[in-house]
């Protein structure tokens, strides 16, 4: 069976690494292959997602720009006709009141601080392979 491949990044120069590193480790321990790109632009990440043949694109944001980054990622994928090619997960210091709007903007799931990493693993395992992925 093919391993689930996950591309994780921090958009722009957004700091606070602990959460994304914790998630990266949990996904690796769950048997997924994780590619961590660090600080990157959306265009760079979309190209890397194609080159690395990933199933999931995930990012963590703490700057308050979560709407902008989600819209930009979704728009870039739409322009390439690839929005349904990847599961999109967003994490970080994101108010719960913004979760539904982020899903409408293109995120498949939003995870806030304190989320059990097992819930993130389960979400990915249950959703990779669906909706054209």
ZICORUR-V742374 format. One record per helix or strand of 3 or more residues. SS is the DSSP state (~ for helix, > for strand). FROM is the first residue (numbers start at 1). LEN is the number of residues. Records with the same first field share a line. If there is no record, write none. Layout:
SS: FROM-LEN + FROM-LEN
This chain:
>: 5-7 + 33-8 + 56-6 + 87-6 + 109-4
~: 18-12 + 42-11 + 66-14 + 83-3 + 96-9 + 117-11
